[in-house]
């Protein structure tokens, strides 16, 4: 048994891996059991929710798929008042940082919301493991398996859409796909360098969250998304909100509107994106 604390932290320069959770994966692959801990705000798919609630973008995250390797997940639950008391006693931060922490990230409203997120995350994990057990035992198999498709692009805001898709797929116990449509404008020799780099970051994130990444070629995004959804029997689709104005939509058409017209059996969710 090996104890590894602060799972989400970044390793010191020169280490074999950038992130500590990658060290834990090596230990597990070597047959060594690990006891570790992570705060709820460091789960990748909750990154947007935590930022929205606390006003702080947490930079160090752990892929939710990491939890799939766990034999057991335990929620160490304490009241808001107890945690604030521990902070004041210097058990979390150095004394000179306590007041700043209490008036910013660790204020009462934030802690209450984070506690609720933790309870929900553990409940979801228990539900997923129960569903997997029933599937292994052949108990009440779903008549129509759920399949989730996230419409991925080279947009810098796409991570929010991917995290939402991962959470939905996790709650459904479903396989999910991150689908990118390569149009002639974004062919390998024509795509802008900034878009190419953003796309690669999005693909890396999608894979870390457990998605099957699919690249399809089509003249228009709607063509590729519709064809894939029909072929794979997709039941849930997650789009990012379009940044185009109404005039542009009227002139060029809407990928979402066309998808809704042609794929009528799937539930569709649109995720709002940050507007510049």
N, C-alpha and C positions, 0 to 999 in steps of 0.2 A: 504494500500500500504506500502510495506517495501523496503527500498533501501539497497542493499548489494553490496559493491564494491569489486574489486579484486577477482573475482569469482574463479580463478584457485588456489588461495593460499592454503597452508596447515595450518590447525588449530593448535593452541597451544596444547602442550601435556596435556592430561587429558580431552580434549573436547569430546563430545559425538561422533562426527564423525571426521575422519581424514582430510577430504577435505571440503572446504567451499561450494562447489556446492552441497554436500550432505545435508547441512543445508538448502539450498534453496529448494531442493526437499521436505524436511519435511514441509517447509512453504507452498509450493504449494499444497501438499496433505492435509494440514489443511485449504485450501480455501483462503489463503492469497496471494494477488498479489505481485509480486516482480519485481523491476527494478534493473538490474545488468549490469555489464560491464566486458568484457574479451578481452585481446589482441589476435590478430590473431595467434601469435606464440604458444598459449596455446591450440589450438585445437588438439586433439589426432591424427587424421588422417593426419595432416600436419606436424607432429613431424619430420619425416624423411626429408621432403622437406626443412623445416626450418634449420635443422642441416646441410644439404648439402650446402645450400646457405650461412649461417652465420658462419659455423664452430662451432656452439654452440649447444649442446644437451639440450633442454629445459626439465627440470625434472618435472615441475608441469603442468599437462594437464587436460583438461576437455573432457569427451566423446562427440563426435559430436551428439549422440542421445539426449543429454541434450537440444540441440537447437530445437528438435522436440516438446518440451513442450512449446516453446515460441509462444505467440500470434502474436508477431511482432519482427523482427530482423532489427535493424537500424545500418548502417555502418557510424561511425563518422569519416569522411574522412578529413584529413589535408594534406597539401603538406609536402614534405620532409624538405623544408627550414623552414616552420612554426614549425614543431616538433623540429628541431634542435635549433631553437630560444628559444622555451619553455624550452628545456634542459639547455641552457646557462643561462636562467633567474632563474634557480633553482626551476622550477615548477614541475619537475619530480623526480630529485634526489638531494641529498645534494650537495653543491658546490664542496666539495673535490672529488666527484665521477663523476662529469660532464665530464671532459676531457677523462677519461678512457672509459666512455660510448660512447662518440662521436667517439673515435678511434677504438672501438671494435664493439660491437653488433649494435650500432646506427650510424654506418657510412653510407654515402649516398647510396651506392650500396645496402646495406642490407635493408634500409628503403624503397627504391623504389620497391624492390622485395616483401617485406612484404605488402606494400600497394596494389600491384597487386594481391597477394594471397587473401587479404581481399575482394577486389572487386569481384574476382572470387567466393569466398565462399558465399558471399551474393547473387550473381547471381544464383548460384546453389540452394541455399535455396529457392529463389523466384520461380525458375523453378520446384522444387519438390513440393512446395505448390500448384502451378498452376496445376500440373499433378494430385495431390490428389483431388483437387477441381473438375477437369474434370471427374475423376473416380467416385466421389460421385454423380455427376450430370448425369452420364451415357453418357458422350460425347466422341465419337470416342475412344472406348476401343481398346486396342492393340489386334491384331489378335492372336499373339503369345506372351504371357507375358514373359518378360526377367527374367532369374534366374541365379544368380551368385554363383559359388562355389569356395571357397578358400581352397587350399590344405594345411592343417595345420599339423604341426609336433611338435616334442619336441625340435626342433632346437632353439637355443637362438636368432637366427636372424629372426624367424617367425613373430615377431610383424610388421616388415616392410611389409611383404606379407599381413598380416591382414589389415593394414591401407590402403594399395593400394586397396584391395578388397572392403573395406568399401566405399572408395571414388568413385570407379567405380559403385558400387550398388546405391549409392546416386544419381549420375548423371543419371543413367538409371531409377531411381525410382523403383528399383527391390528388391525383397526379396533375401537375400543372406545367404549362408550356409558356416560355417567353418567345414570342414570335416577332421577328424583324423582317419587314418586306424590303428587299433591295430593288429599288427602282433604277431605271437607267441613269437618273441624275446622281444617284449615290453608288454607282458601280465602283469597283476598287480603283480604277484609274481616274475617276472623276470626283469622288467624294472629297469635300474640303477636309484638310488636316484636323481642324478642330472638331468637326463632326465625327471623323474616323476615331479620334482619341476618345471622345465622349461615348461613342458606340461600344468601343472595347471595354471601357470602364463599366458600362451597363451590362454587357455580357458577363464580365467577371462577377459582378454583384449577383446577377440572376443565377449563375451556376453555384455560387456560395450559398444561396438561399434554397437550393434544391430543385431549381427549374430544369426542364429539358429545353435547351436553347435551339430554336429552329430558325433557319434563314431560308426564306422563299423569294423567288424572283418574279416580279410582275411589273407591268407598266404603271399601275397605280396601287397604292397601299390597300385600298378596299378590295381589289381583285384578289390579291394574295391572302388577305385575312379571311375573306368569305370562303374561298376555296379550301383553306386549311380547316376552318371551323366545321364545314360540312363534311369533309373527309374524315375528320377525327371524332365527330360526334361531340363537339364542345358544348357544355351545358352552362358555363359561366364565363363571361368575357369582361375584362377590365380595360377601359380606355383612359388615357390622359385627356384632360380638357384641352380643346384646340385653342391655340393662341391667335387664330385668324379672326378678323372682324366679320360682321354679318355680310358686308358687301363682298368680301373675298369668298365667303361660303356660297353666296348666291351665284357668283360668277364661275367658280371652279367646282362647286359641289362639296358635299360633306362626306367624309369617310364613314363617320358614325351613322348618319342618316341612311346611307346606302346599305350599310351593314344591317341596320334594323329592318330595312325593307326585305332583305333577302335571307336573313337568318332569324327566323321567328321563334325557334324553340329554345333559344339561349337567354338566360338572365344577363342583363348588361348593367355594369356600374361605371360611372364616369368619375374619375378622381380629379378634383380641382388642383391646378398647379399654381405655383407662385407666379405672379405677374410682375413684370419689370416696371 
